[in-house]
């Protein structure tokens, strides 16, 4: 795993670069948040492919618990991927509602995340 650091409007942004799953469990999500938060990052960008597929099954509770940790710390999170073809209506609705706020966003590119 590599962290690419960006600064956007005075905000420290960590882009997680890896070809592997970085968040396999809820605890992994909390650990990533803690590690990057204490390094001074206010915004984290991660690819959807770096998340356990269970994250996108709302019944597992994984997405809710991980995203709540980010919200509690007031750390922004952007998840980059193609979400147009998700089969789960509840997940599409979850993404739609998340994108209305300022802390959690589901976007189609790192550039979109940095513009947000």
N, C-alpha and C positions, 0 to 999 in steps of 0.2 A: 504494500500500500504506500502511496505517495500522496503528500498534501501539497497542492499548488496554491500559493497564497495570492490573493487579489486584494486591492484596496479600491473601494467604490464609494465615493462621497464620504470619505473618512471612516467607512465601515470595513473592518477586517473580515474577509471572506476566505473560507477554506474550501477548496474544491478537492474532493476525495477521488483519487485516480487509482483504479485497480481493475483487473479483469476477473477478480474473484468476488464471492459474496462476502461483504464486510459485516453486515448485520444479519446474523443467522438466528439470533435470539433477542428477546427483549433486553436482556442484560447487555448484549453487545451494543445495542442502540444507546443505552445509558452510558456505557463506557466510552463510546466514540464521542458522545456529547460532552462528557466530563473532560476527556483528554483535550478536546479542541477548545472548549470554553476556558479552561485554565491556561491555554496557550494564547488567549486573548482574542479568539475569533467570535464574532457576533452573528455570523451567517455561515451556514454549511450547505454545500452543494454535493449531492450524491446521485449516482445513477440508479434507476429502478433495477437494473440488472445486478446491482451490488446488494440488493435486499433479498432475503429469503422469500420465495414465492408465497409463503403463508401470510406475509405482510398484506398482500392484496386480497386475502380472504377475510372479510371483516369478522366472521364468526370466530376466528381464532383470537381476536382481541389484540393481536400484535400491533397493528397500525395505531389503534387508539392509545395503547399504553406508551408506545414509543413517542408518538406525537405529543402526548400529554407532558412527557418529560421535557421536550423542547419548549413547549408553551410555558411550563412552570418556570423555566430558566430564562424565558424571554429571548431565546436564541432562534433566529430565523432558520428555516430549513427549506431547501428547494430539492425536489425529487425530479430528476430529468428522465424522460422516457416518452414512449408513444402510448398514450392512454385512450386514444380514440376507439380502439377495438376491444376494450374490456367487455367481457360478457356480463359481468355482474352489474345490474342496475344500481344496487345499493352502493357499490364501490364507485361507480360513475357519479352518483349523487354526493358521496363523501368527498370526492375530488372537487366537484363543483362548489360545495360549501366551503371547503378548505381554501380554495382560491379566492373566495370573497374576502378573506381576512388578510392580515399582513405578515403573520408568522410562518405559516405553512403554505407552500405552493407546489403544485405539480405542473411542470413546464416541459416544453418540447426540446429545449437546448440549453446548454450552459450560457450562451449569450442571452437568451430570454431570462434566465435566472439572474444574471448580472444586471440586466435592465430593470428588473422588477423592484 
